Amino acid sequence: MINYTLPGLTEFLDIDLFFADMFDAHPDMFHEGIRIDSIYGGFAGSRICGGRNNIGRPLDLDMVRKLVRRYNDMGIGCNGTFTNQFATRQMLEESEYDRGILQILGESGLNGAIVYSDDVYGYIEDHGLNLKLIGSTTLGLNTVEATDAALQKYDRAVLDYNFTKDESFISSLCAPEKLEVMVNEYCTLNCPYRNEHYATVSRDQLAGRRSGFQCRHEPAPQAYGFLNGLINGDVFLRNEQVRHYNEDLGVGYFKIVGRELARYDIVDSYLYYLIQPDCWYEVRDFLIHHNYL
């Protein structure tokens, strides 16, 4: 089974719920042998979020609980991106809001926390929160040894995007069934600014300001859109490759990247990876007609 995790838990709430509801009602429109395993993303006002900014007023926790339960009732997990590189245990202990979100996510056993900081990992472990712990792409696991260590430590670990198409690397790992591979990473292969980007976003999240980071790579890696060229990129996997990784290499999970991207790119990636090609235009026309795009 190919398990997909989708971006934008709160950012693309309407689009994610649409595809989740459609999967429940019309599974015949989806590729065979796939499922929506989880939705990942951050929460406005959370200091421990990272990867991308989540700025704004804190969300109402009752609404967060209703959202999480709605997904969980469909068998879909919610994975919070608690990947701020500078998050500390003290921050969690002082933040009733962040502790409340973690408690809500821990209520069903279906949900998870994507983490970078050992302090966040340790807090979740020490408080017995019923969460899947997922090692973030921001860890930069750039060796087999480091990736194996993460696969042993976490319930799942995200493969460094530079090894997305390195089958020999993936084949040598100790537990590929716990590996999460990003299928459409937009960052340029071996981007020299990636670590700076994540660190800047983390600092700005702590300060409560939207990150002013601008990637200096030319051309901009998101210049052409999902289906208008990026699908041919160095670190994009096509559907046949995803199936090969799952069936022949034993990879358990696949992550569709998309936080902070344009809505049309999100929809195009979902159409490609999730939906049968002969249903693409029907789904797109519905989304346009009902003002999703």
Backbone as a ProteinNet text record, in pm:
[ID]
protein_1_A
[PRIMARY]
MINYTLPGLTEFLDIDLFFADMFDAHPDMFHEGIRIDSIYGGFAGSRICGGRNNIGRPLDLDMVRKLVRRYNDMGIGCNGTFTNQFATRQMLEESEYDRGILQILGESGLNGAIVYSDDVYGYIEDHGLNLKLIGSTTLGLNTVEATDAALQKYDRAVLDYNFTKDESFISSLCAPEKLEVMVNEYCTLNCPYRNEHYATVSRDQLAGRRSGFQCRHEPAPQAYGFLNGLINGDVFLRNEQVRHYNEDLGVGYFKIVGRELARYDIVDSYLYYLIQPDCWYEVRDFLIHHNYL
[TERTIARY]
83.5	0	87.5	57.3	127.7	55.5	122.3	65.3	113.4	19.7	55.3	23.2	111.1	82.2	78	-27	-54.4	-22.1	16.9	55.8	-62.9	-38.2	-133	-247.4	-218.2	-321.6	-419.8	-368.7	-455	-449.8	-337.7	-319	-408.4	-420.4	-502.4	-617.8	-679.3	-782.7	-894.6	-945.4	-1058.7	-1021.5	-902.7	-860	-834.4	-766.4	-736.6	-864.2	-958.7	-1084.6	-1161.3	-1155.1	-1222.2	-1168.3	-1035.8	-978.4	-998.3	-994.2	-1019	-1162.3	-1257.2	-1397.8	-1420.7	-1354.3	-1371.8	-1313	-1200.2	-1141.3	-1236.6	-1305.2	-1400.7	-1522.8	-1569.6	-1693.4	-1671	-1556.7	-1531.7	-1391.1	-1361.7	-1226.4	-1189.5	-1289.1	-1262.8	-1196.3	-1203	-1140.4	-991.8	-945.6	-806.6	-725.1	-594.1	-506.1	-523.5	-511.3	-521.7	-401.8	-428	-320.8	-264.1	-339.4	-293	-394.7	-350.4	-441.1	-384.6	-473.2	-429.6	-406.6	-281.3	-245.5	-259.1	-219.5	-214	-206.5	-234.8	-217.3	-116.5	-20.8	77	73.3	118.1	124.1	134.6	143.1	162.8	37	53.4	-57.8	-19	-103	-75.8	-48.1	56.5	88.4	170	204.1	284.9	432.9	501.8	643.1	730.6	683.5	768.8	750.3	664.2	650.5	771.4	800.5	914.3	897.2	1005	1000.1	943.1	820.9	754.7	692.1	669.7	612.6	464.6	422.3	281.8	254.8	236.6	220.8	72	36.5	-102.8	-150.8	-276.2	-335.3	-347.8	-324	-342	-483.1	-492.7	-621.5	-700.6	-831	-916.5	-897.5	-863.6	-831.3	-951.9	-1071.4	-1190.3	-1204.7	-1171	-1176.5	-1067.1	-949.1	-842.4	-887.5	-950.6	-998.3	-1102.4	-1193.9	-1295.7	-1232	-1133.1	-1064.4	-992	-916.8	-841.8	-936.7	-1045.8	-1141.2	-1207	-1231.9	-1292.6	-1202.2	-1072.5	-979.1	-967.7	-955.5	-938.3	-1057.8	-1177.9	-1297.4	-1292.3	-1211.5	-1191.2	-1067.3	-1004.3	-884.6	-759.4	-763.3	-650.8	-586	-454.3	-382.6	-349	-321.5	-277.6	-138.9	-40.8	96.6	140.1	161	203.1	350	383.3	523	589.5	626.4	691.6	843	890.2	1027.5	1114.4	1072.6	1156	1292	1396.8	1531	1578.4	1511.4	1555.1	1452.5	1358.7	1258.4	1323.5	1279.8	1333.4	1220.5	1258.1	1160.2	1093.4	1171.1	1115.3	1004	1023.8	919.4	788.8	799.3	680	616.2	696.9	643.7	576.4	618.9	561.3	442.6	420.2	316.2	196	91.8	-31.4	-90.4	-73.5	-126.1	-59.4	73.8	144.8	117.9	115.7	85.1	-56	-147.8	-285.5	-297	-224.7	-226.6	-170.5	-59.9	-0.6	-96.5	-165.4	-262.1	-375.6	-425.8	-533.2	-486.2	-367.9	-315.8	-295.3	-268.7	-242.5	-366.4	-484.7	-606.6	-649.5	-603.9	-658.4	-558.3	-429.6	-329.8	-302.1	-377	-356.8	-260.8	-235.3	-166.5	-18.6	53.8	197.3	254.1	381.9	457.5	585	604.4	727.7	824.1	941.1	1026.5	1170.7	1236.3	1378.5	1453.4	1404.3	1471.5	1460.5	1571.9	1569.5	1486.5	1477.1	1395.7	1247.8	1200.9	1060.7	1036.8	1129.1	1119.8	1113.1	1202.1	1207.4	1083.7	1030.6	908.5	792.7	775.7	667.5	686.1	807.5	836.6	812.6	863.9	856.1	712.9	626.4	488.7	394.5	449.9	369.7	261.3	286.5	186.3	176.6	55.3	30.4	43.7	167.5	195.1	301	282.2	389.2	496.5	619.4	729.7	800.3	807.7	858.1	979.5	1093.2	1214.2	1202.8	1221.6	1197.8	1305.1	1266	1364.1	1468.4	1432.8	1526.2	1645.2	1639.6	1753.4	1872.4	1845.9	1954.2	2031.7	1961.9	2024.3	2101.5	2232.9	2307.6	2399.8	2381.5	2455.8	2361.6	2402.2	2324.6	2319.7	2432.1	2438.5	2343.3	2341.5	2253.1	2106.9	2076.4	1938.4	1894.2	1981.3	1948.7	1923.9	2006.3	1989.1	1853.5	1812.6	1682.3	1568.3	1583.8	1479.5	1463.6	1571.3	1564.4	1506.7	1531.1	1487.1	1340.4	1300.3	1166	1073.2	943.7	845.8	855.3	890.5	917.4	1025.4	1095.3	1194.9	1189.5	1200.6	1194.5	1332.1	1335.4	1459.8	1510.3	1640.2	1700.2	1671.7	1620.2	1574.1	1685.7	1811.5	1921.6	1936	1874.8	1882.5	1751.7	1662.5	1531.5	1543.2	1639.2	1652.6	1773.8	1827.5	1942.7	1893.6	1862.6	1805.2	1903.4	2032	2129.7	2133.4	2119.7	2114.5	1991.8	1876.4	1751.2	1756.2	1810.6	1815.7	1903.6	1998.3	2091	2038	1922.3	1870	1808.5	1809.9	1769.4	1620	1539.7	1394.3	1322.7	1329.5	1266.3	1115.5	1053.9	909.4	873.8	974.4	952.5	1000.2	1042	1095.9	982.5	996.4	901.8	979	941.1	1011.9	928.9	990.8	923.6	922.2	803.8	792.6	810.2	792	796.6	865.6	982.9	1056.8	1093.8	1060.7	1083.1	1223.4	1292.5	1426.4	1522.1	1614.8	1713.8	1806.3	1843.6	1932.8	2059	2094	2211.8	2210.6	2094	2081.1	2171.2	2256.1	2347.6	2279.9	2153.6	2083.3	1977.5	1963.1	1853	1861.6	1978.1	1991.6	1969.9	2022.1	2001.6	1852.3	1781.1	1637.4	1563.8	1588.8	1519.4	1553.6	1679.5	1719.8	1656.5	1651.4	1590.9	1442.1	1372.5	1230	1207.7	1292.6	1278.4	1294.9	1395.6	1416.9	1299.4	1250.2	1140.1	1010.6	990.2	872.2	874.8	990.4	1003.7	976.1	1012.5	992.8	851.9	772.8	636.3	626.4	727	724.2	739.3	677.7	690.2	831.6	886.4	1026.6	1049.9	1158.4	1196.9	1299	1319.3	1421.7	1386.4	1483.2	1468.2	1578.9	1538.8	1639.5	1714.3	1844.8	1927.2	1962.3	1905.4	1935.5	1866.1	1939.2	1882.7	1892.4	1782.2	1650.4	1579.1	1477	1400.4	1341.9	1355.1	1313.7	1164.6	1081.7	937.3	887.2	975.7	940.7	840.2	832.8	760.4	630.8	598.4	475.5	492.4	401.1	415.7	418.8	315.8	306.9	375.1	417.8	480.9	632.5	688.6	833.4	890.4	835.7	894.9	885.5	785.5	769.9	892.3	970.3	1092.4	1216.4	1197.6	1309.8	1394	1510.9	1608.6	1558	1466.2	1422.9	1272.1	1209.4	1068.1	1055.8	961.7	931	800.5	802.5	679.3	603.6	479	394.7	453.9	510.8	567.6	688.4	763.4	875.8	827.7	722.4	664.8	621.9	554.5	507.7	626.3	730.2	851.1	915.7	925.8	985.2	904.9	773.6	687.9	694.7	680.9	670.9	805.9	910.5	1040.2	1143.6	1134	1230.5	1171.4	1040.8	977.2	950.9	959.5	934.2	787.7	764	628.7	546.6	611.9	537.1	593.6	503	540.8	475.7	556.2	514.3	501.8	383.9	363.7	397.2	494.8	540.9	448.2	426.8	341.5	313.6	363.4	335	386.7	300.9	328.8	336.1	297	293.3	157.8	150.1	24.6	-77.9	-203.5	-309.4	-317.4	-290.9	-298.3	-188.4	-71.8	33.2	-7.6	-73.4	-122.4	-220.6	-317.5	-418.9	-355.2	-261.9	-198.2	-121.3	-53.1	21	-74.7	-188.5	-286.3	-348	-379.8	-435.9	-338.1	-210.7	-112.1	-91.3	-66.2	-28.9	-148.9	-265.5	-379.4	-486.9	-512	-632.4	-601.3	-691.8	-680.2	-681.5	-592.4	-582.7	-713.8	-798.5	-923.5	-1024.8	-990.2	-1078.2	-1022.9	-903.5	-839.3	-928.6	-980	-1054	-1187.6	-1248.9	-1373.3	-1350.5	-1243.9	-1214.1	-1174.6	-1087.5	-1043.6	-1161	-1248.8	-1364.5	-1454.4	-1470.3	-1550.7	-1486.1	-1355.2	-1285.2	-1295	-1282	-1293.1	-1435.6	-1533.7	-1673.5	-1715.3	-1656.1	-1691.9	-1589.6	-1511	-1422.8	-1312.6	-1264.8	-1144.9	-1019.3	-1028.7	-915.1	-950.6
-119.4	0	125.1	219.3	346.6	445	486.2	577.8	719.6	808.5	947.4	1034.1	1132.5	1237.6	1369.5	1449	1569.6	1694.1	1804.9	1926.7	2015.9	2108.5	2216.7	2182.2	2122.1	2081.6	2194.5	2315.7	2431.7	2526.9	2527.9	2621.5	2588.3	2460.2	2416.3	2329.3	2372.8	2294.1	2254.6	2350.2	2319.5	2219.8	2236.5	2145.1	2005.4	1998.2	1867.8	1794.1	1865.6	1801.7	1755.7	1833.5	1793.5	1660.2	1647.7	1523.8	1408.5	1436.3	1331.1	1280.8	1372.5	1333	1257.7	1302.7	1236.2	1095.7	1079.3	945.4	851.9	905	824.8	789.8	884.8	865.1	804	833.2	788.1	729.5	621.4	563.9	518.3	492.9	449.3	558	683.6	793	804.4	732.1	739	623.9	642.7	535	413.8	295.9	173.9	160.8	105.3	74.5	192.5	304.6	419.2	451.2	527.4	580	710.8	794.9	915.8	876.7	865.9	824.3	938	1059.2	1169.8	1303	1408.9	1546.7	1610.9	1686.7	1748.2	1900.8	1968.9	2113.8	2175.1	2307.4	2379.7	2448	2523.6	2590.5	2736.2	2827	2969.4	2999.9	3078.7	3121.7	3024.9	2908.1	2810.9	2845.1	2865.3	2901.5	2783.6	2660.7	2545.9	2492.8	2558.3	2517.2	2565.6	2496.1	2532.5	2482	2487.7	2447.4	2557.6	2598.7	2713.9	2792.8	2921.1	3003.8	2974.3	2984.6	2978.1	3096	3212.4	3337.5	3369.2	3437.6	3479.9	3451.7	3483.3	3461	3311.3	3268.3	3126.3	3078.9	2956.1	2899.2	2860.8	2859.9	2812.7	2661.4	2617.4	2476.3	2385.1	2434.4	2353.6	2328.5	2429	2411.8	2315.7	2324.7	2230.4	2087.7	2067.7	1933.9	1882.8	1968.4	1927.6	1889.5	1967.7	1938.2	1804.5	1784.4	1659.8	1541.2	1553.1	1441.8	1412.7	1518.6	1495.3	1408.7	1441.6	1358.7	1219.5	1212.7	1083.6	992.4	1047.9	967.4	902.2	958.9	899.9	810.8	790.5	707.7	779.7	912.7	993.7	1061.1	1050.8	1113	1258.4	1332.5	1472	1482.5	1526.8	1535.2	1681.1	1728.5	1865.9	1884.5	1993.2	2020.5	2102.8	2035.8	2100.6	2094.5	2159.8	2140.9	2264	2354.3	2471.5	2427.5	2472.7	2426.9	2478.4	2580.8	2640.8	2619.3	2528.3	2499	2430.1	2468.8	2410.6	2355.6	2271.5	2218.2	2332.2	2433.1	2546.1	2615.9	2629.3	2690.3	2612.5	2480.7	2397.9	2409.4	2407	2415.1	2548.8	2654.1	2786.4	2814.5	2730	2757.1	2665	2717.4	2640	2603.7	2691.9	2669.1	2548.5	2545.5	2434	2302.5	2307.8	2186.9	2139.1	2233.1	2195.7	2126.2	2177.1	2112.8	1971.7	1954.8	1821.6	1726.6	1775.5	1691.8	1649.1	1742.1	1709.7	1605.3	1624.6	1528.9	1390.9	1387.6	1260.1	1184.8	1234.5	1173.8	1046.7	1025.7	912.6	802.8	832.9	734.8	734.3	815.3	821.7	932.5	1025.6	1148.7	1145.5	1246.3	1246.9	1385.3	1389	1513	1497.1	1587.7	1591.3	1681.3	1629.6	1701.8	1713.8	1817.2	1840	1839.7	1915.8	1935.6	1813.6	1774	1666.1	1705.2	1835.7	1880.6	1852	1877.2	1848.6	1698.2	1623.7	1476.8	1427.8	1477.1	1432.6	1470.4	1589.9	1632.2	1537.9	1503.8	1414.5	1275.8	1226.7	1096.3	1097.1	1199.1	1204	1218.3	1282.4	1303	1195.5	1092.3	978.3	1013.1	1114.3	1154	1049	1011.8	903.7	955.7	986.1	1045.3	965.6	953.6	901.4	1010	973.3	1068.5	1051.3	1160.9	1157.3	1249	1193.5	1272.4	1359.3	1489.9	1587.7	1587.9	1634.2	1656.2	1759.5	1849.2	1952.6	1895.3	1768.8	1704.8	1689.8	1685.2	1673.7	1543.9	1431.5	1300.1	1262.6	1293	1284.3	1163.3	1064.9	939.2	823.1	703.4	583.9	565.6	588.2	568.6	663.5	790.2	887.6	854.7	811.1	777.3	652.4	551.3	430.3	463.5	551.8	590.7	657.7	740.4	805.7	705.9	610.5	508.8	422.9	406	331.1	415.9	546	635.4	674.5	707.8	760.5	651.2	680.8	591.6	597.8	715.5	736.7	842.9	843	947.2	986.4	1116.5	1168.1	1157.1	1098.4	1084.3	1220.9	1245.3	1366.6	1370.6	1484.6	1492.4	1468	1488.2	1465.1	1317.8	1228.5	1085.1	1029.7	1119.2	1075.2	972.6	992.4	901.3	809.1	798.6	711.9	577.5	486.6	358.4	274.6	286.6	209.7	257.9	387.9	443.8	390.2	399.1	355.1	205.3	128.6	-17.2	-60.3	24.6	-11.9	22.2	86.2	130.2	15.4	28.1	-82.6	-103.7	1.7	-12.2	77.8	45.3	131.3	144.9	49.6	58.4	176	230.2	345.2	475.3	465.8	581.4	661.2	794.2	882.8	958.1	936.3	996.1	1110	1226.6	1340.3	1320.9	1319.9	1285.1	1405	1525.9	1644.3	1761.7	1737.3	1844	1953.2	2077.5	2189.4	2247.5	2218	2272.4	2211.8	2290.8	2244.3	2141.7	2039.5	1935.2	1997.7	1952.9	2003.9	2156.4	2211.8	2357.4	2407.7	2505.7	2555.7	2645.5	2681.9	2774.3	2706.1	2575.6	2505.2	2516.8	2491.2	2497.7	2639.9	2737.2	2877.4	2912.5	2859.5	2884.3	2834	2707.8	2650.3	2723.6	2760.2	2830.6	2968.9	3038	3171.2	3163.9	3067.8	3050.7	3021.6	2938.5	2905.2	3029.1	3109.5	3231.6	3328.6	3342	3435.1	3385.6	3254.9	3201	3234.2	3220.6	3253.9	3402.1	3485.4	3629.4	3672.4	3579.2	3611.3	3693.9	3683.5	3759.8	3665.1	3701.4	3620.6	3631.3	3519.8	3517.1	3599.2	3676.9	3753	3680.2	3550.7	3476.5	3469.2	3500.6	3488.5	3398.4	3286.5	3196.2	3266.7	3258.1	3326.6	3237	3115.6	3024.7	3071.9	3066.5	3103.3	2985.8	2952	3014.7	2969	3042.6	3005.1	2866	2776.9	2638.4	2620	2719.9	2705.8	2783.2	2815.8	2910.3	2856.5	2726.7	2675.5	2602.5	2580.5	2510.9	2360.1	2290	2145.4	2069	2085.6	2007.6	2076.6	2201	2275.9	2275.1	2153.1	2139.7	2078.3	2111.3	2061.9	1910.6	1850.3	1705.2	1634.9	1706.9	1650.9	1682.4	1737.6	1781.1	1668.2	1707.2	1610.8	1529.3	1586.6	1517.2	1492.1	1491.1	1454.8	1307.3	1241.9	1102.7	1097.2	1022.5	997.7	881.3	865.8	763.6	623.8	592.5	458.8	438	544.7	534.1	516.8	588.8	573.3	428.4	372.4	233.4	137.2	163.2	80.2	87.9	208.1	223.8	147.6	152.4	85	-67	-115.8	-259.9	-330.2	-265.2	-331.8	-291.9	-169.1	-123.2	-122.2	-142.2	-152	-20.2	92.5	223.1	232.7	276.9	273.9	399.5	517.4	643.3	741.5	822.9	919.8	1054.4	1158.6	1292	1385.5	1443.6	1545.1	1680.5	1748.8	1878.2	1988	2092.3	2198.8	2315	2312.8	2425.1	2556.2	2658.5	2792.6	2798.3	2693.5	2699.2	2752.2	2785.5	2831.6	2718.1	2755.7	2655.3	2571.1	2631.9	2552.7	2446.1	2474.4	2372.9	2258.8	2293.1	2190.2	2099.7	2159.1	2079.6	1995	2051.6	1973.7	1854.8	1873.4	1761.7	1654.1	1695	1597.4	1521.7	1594.7	1527.9	1422.9	1460.7	1368.5	1245.8	1264.1	1152.1	1071.5	1132.8	1065.7	1019.9	1097.9	1080.1	1012.6	924.8	861.6	969.7	962	1068.1	1100.3	1000.8	1030.1	1104.8	1127.9	1204.6	1343.7	1375.7	1502.5	1623.1	1630.4	1749.6	1759.1	1646.8	1648	1706.4	1661.8	1711.7	1858.7	1895.5	2035	2127.4	2088.8	2171.7	2191.7	2086.5	2098.7	2199.1	2189.8	2279.3	2425.6	2447.3	2582.7	2635.3	2553.2	2594.2	2628.2	2558.6	2581.2	2667.6	2743.2	2848.2	2798.4	2675.3	2630	2691.3	2725.7	2783	2920.7
0	0	0	-88.8	-95.1	-3.9	103.3	201.3	173.3	140.1	113.8	234.2	259.5	355.4	279.5	303.9	227.1	309.3	242.5	314.7	350.5	444.6	468.9	560.7	675.7	770.8	800.3	817.6	837.1	717.7	645.5	534.8	415.6	383.1	270.3	320	427.8	493.6	398.6	319.7	233	123.7	64.8	-42	13.9	128.5	187.7	227	286.5	323.4	199.6	92.4	-31.6	-82.1	-90.2	-141.3	-43.1	86.1	185.1	175.6	164.2	150.9	20.2	-87.4	-216.1	-213.3	-144.3	-132.2	-58.9	39.4	115.5	31.6	-50.9	-127.4	-264.7	-327.3	-465.1	-479	-409.6	-417.8	-558.4	-643.7	-780.6	-864.2	-819.9	-893.4	-861.8	-762.6	-719.3	-777.9	-783.4	-827.5	-736	-792.5	-712.5	-618.6	-501.9	-408.9	-334.4	-329.2	-251.4	-143	-42.7	58.4	111.7	162.2	231.3	376.3	413.1	548.9	648.5	606.9	702.6	629.5	707.8	663.5	759.1	706.7	795.2	781.2	885.3	879.1	1016.8	1019.5	1143.9	1192.3	1301.3	1366.8	1391.8	1346.9	1364.8	1511.6	1534.2	1668.9	1751.1	1694.4	1767.4	1752.3	1862.8	1857.1	1816.3	1837.2	1808.7	1667.3	1586.9	1447.2	1367.8	1258.4	1175.6	1034.6	957.3	817.5	731.7	762	703.1	817	794.1	900.3	922.3	1046.5	1084.7	1176.7	1113.9	1186	1198.9	1305	1322.7	1462.7	1485.7	1616.8	1642.6	1765	1798.4	1764.7	1719.9	1683.1	1807.6	1793	1900.7	1916.5	2036.1	2056.1	2035.4	2062.3	2034.8	1885	1803.1	1658	1611.5	1673.8	1640.6	1670	1784.8	1821.3	1720	1678.8	1581.6	1448.2	1405.7	1279.4	1288	1395	1411.1	1415.3	1487.6	1496.7	1362.9	1284.1	1152.9	1066	1064.2	988.1	1049.1	1179.3	1245.7	1222.5	1214.2	1188.5	1050.2	959.9	826.7	823.3	939.6	945.1	900.5	894.9	849.9	970.4	981.3	1091.5	1063.3	1168.8	1159.4	1222.9	1144.5	1192.4	1201.7	1324.7	1345	1314.1	1244.3	1207.4	1317.3	1425.3	1538.8	1520.7	1413.6	1367.7	1387.1	1474.4	1498.3	1552.2	1487.2	1522.1	1657.6	1708.7	1835.3	1947	1925.1	2027.5	2147	2266.5	2389	2474.9	2569.7	2664.2	2742.4	2776.1	2851.6	2772.7	2640.6	2557.6	2567	2562.4	2572.6	2710.2	2811.9	2948.1	2975.2	2903.4	2923.9	2832.5	2732.4	2632.4	2651.9	2711.3	2727.6	2592.1	2494.8	2359.8	2293	2292.4	2229.5	2302.7	2434.2	2510.4	2480.3	2462.7	2431	2296.4	2196.1	2064	2072.3	2142.2	2156.6	2227.7	2328.1	2399.5	2306.5	2225.8	2130.8	2030.3	1975.5	1877.9	1940.3	2069.2	2135.9	2180.7	2146.4	2198.6	2126.7	2002.7	1926.1	1893	1893.5	1852.2	1703.8	1625.7	1481	1439.4	1529.2	1491.6	1528.5	1477.8	1500.8	1519.3	1553.6	1565.3	1483.7	1388	1310.2	1387.5	1422	1515.9	1464.4	1513	1489.4	1622.6	1719	1846.3	1936.7	1995.6	2094.6	2216	2245.1	2357.3	2333.5	2210.1	2178.3	2180.8	2121.7	2124.8	2268.8	2352.8	2491.2	2570.4	2545.3	2614.5	2582.9	2455.1	2414	2475.8	2474	2533	2684.6	2751.3	2897.4	2947	2867.2	2909.6	2857	2795.7	2751.3	2651.3	2568.2	2469.4	2358.7	2324.7	2229.7	2086.8	2047.5	1917.7	1843	1711.6	1627.8	1617.7	1639.6	1631.1	1496.9	1422.4	1285.4	1274.7	1232.9	1214.8	1091.1	1107.6	1002.5	893.8	775	667.9	710.2	804.2	847.6	923.4	962.9	1029.2	934.9	803.5	705.9	720.9	715.3	734.7	608.7	607.6	482.3	471	559.7	547.6	577.9	535	567.7	718.8	784.9	930.2	1003.2	962.3	1027.4	1000.9	878.9	845.7	920.6	928.8	1005.7	1152.6	1208.6	1348.3	1368.7	1272.6	1282.3	1267.6	1178.6	1160.6	1285.6	1359.9	1485.7	1599	1594.7	1701.3	1686.5	1563	1537.6	1483.4	1488.9	1426.6	1274.6	1223.8	1082.8	1071.2	958.3	933.9	787	761.9	625.5	560.4	442.2	366.4	322.5	336.8	281.8	131.6	84.1	-54.5	-156.1	-116.9	-210.4	-248.8	-170.5	-199.5	-255	-296.9	-345.5	-457.6	-546.8	-660.6	-647.7	-527.9	-504.3	-449.7	-540.2	-499.8	-418.7	-447	-370.6	-225.5	-204.2	-69.3	4.1	-61	1.7	30.1	-63.1	-46.5	69.8	107.7	214.5	354.1	363.1	491.7	570.6	701.6	789.3	793.9	773.1	788.2	687.8	557.7	456.8	475.4	545.9	569.8	661.2	733.2	820	754.9	629.9	559.4	494.7	496.6	429.6	321.4	196.8	83.1	25.7	11.1	-51	-202.5	-260.8	-402.7	-494.4	-444	-531.3	-463.9	-407.4	-340.5	-441.2	-409	-498.7	-487.3	-380.6	-361.6	-464.1	-511.8	-607.7	-542.9	-619.3	-569.5	-510.7	-387.7	-316.8	-301.8	-276.8	-262.2	-148.1	-174.7	-70.7	32.5	7.8	96.6	182.3	170.9	237.5	390.6	446.7	592.1	643.9	570.5	607.8	606.6	507.2	495.1	619.5	656.9	772.2	901.6	917.9	1040.5	1047.2	934.4	931.5	964.2	904.6	932.2	1080.6	1139.7	1281.6	1369	1341.1	1419.9	1404.8	1281.3	1258.3	1322.7	1325.4	1391.7	1541.1	1602.7	1744.8	1769.8	1673.2	1686.8	1647.8	1593.5	1553.3	1427.4	1340.5	1215.3	1096.9	985.4	864.8	810.8	771	730.6	604.9	608.3	490.8	406	432.9	359	210.7	126.5	-17.3	-70.7	-132.4	-188.4	-301.2	-297.9	-397.6	-516.1	-516.8	-627	-753.9	-865.3	-995.9	-1092.3	-1165	-1153.3	-1026.3	-986.3	-868.4	-888.4	-790.4	-810.4	-832.8	-800.8	-818.9	-940.7	-1033.3	-1139	-1239.5	-1256.3	-1371.8	-1339.3	-1212.4	-1180.1	-1185.2	-1118.2	-1100.2	-1232.5	-1313.4	-1437.6	-1555.3	-1536.7	-1644.6	-1631.1	-1609.6	-1608	-1482.4	-1365.4	-1241.6	-1227.9	-1290.7	-1283.5	-1343.2	-1422.8	-1481.5	-1398.9	-1278.7	-1198.3	-1141.8	-1089.2	-1038.9	-921.5	-842.5	-721.2	-719.1	-836.8	-846.3	-880.5	-816.1	-849.5	-927.9	-1035.9	-1109.9	-1045.6	-1083.1	-1020.9	-1033.2	-1147.4	-1165.2	-1072.9	-1043.8	-952.1	-808.7	-771.2	-637.7	-616.3	-714.3	-701.8	-692.9	-770.1	-764.5	-626.5	-571.2	-438.7	-333.4	-347.5	-250.7	-264.9	-385.9	-408.4	-406.5	-458.3	-473.7	-368	-317	-216.7	-76.5	-65.8	65.3	134.4	61.8	123.3	164.8	289.7	342.5	320.4	315.9	317.4	215.1	159.9	58.5	90.5	83.9	127.6	8.4	-9.5	-112.1	-50.1	-109	-58.2	-109	-27	-78	13.9	137.3	227.1	168.7	168.6	116.8	-35.5	-104.5	-250.6	-297.4	-425.7	-484.2	-484.3	-470.2	-462	-589.7	-705.3	-828.3	-831.7	-771.5	-764.5	-671.8	-560.8	-469.6	-540.7	-608.7	-678.9	-787.6	-865.5	-972.1	-915.6	-802.6	-743.7	-692.8	-634.9	-587.6	-705	-811.2	-929.2	-980.6	-989.9	-1047.3	-960.1	-831.9	-745.9	-694.7	-688.6	-626.2	-723.9	-828.4	-909.8	-1043.3	-1085.5	-1217.4	-1325	-1426.2	-1527.6	-1598.3	-1621.1	-1692.1	-1605.3	-1478.4	-1388.9	-1358.5	-1409.9	-1375.9	-1405.5	-1528	-1567.6	-1495.5	-1467.1	-1390.9	-1251.8	-1187.1	-1052.7	-1057.1	-1151.4	-1162.5	-1191.7	-1282.8	-1316	-1194.1	-1114.4	-992.8	-896.7	-879.5	-788.7	-835	-964.5	-1017.4	-1000.6	-1034.6	-1027.2	-884.2	-786.5	-646.4	-571.5	-651.2	-597.6	-506.1	-529.5	-458.4	-521.5	-649.3	-722.7	-775.9
[MASK]
+++++++++++++++++++++++++++++++++++++++++++++++++++++++++++++++++++++++++++++++++++++++++++++++++++++++++++++++++++++++++++++++++++++++++++++++++++++++++++++++++++++++++++++++++++++++++++++++++++++++++++++++++++++++++++++++++++++++++++++++++++++++++++++++++++++++++++++++++++++++++++++++++++++

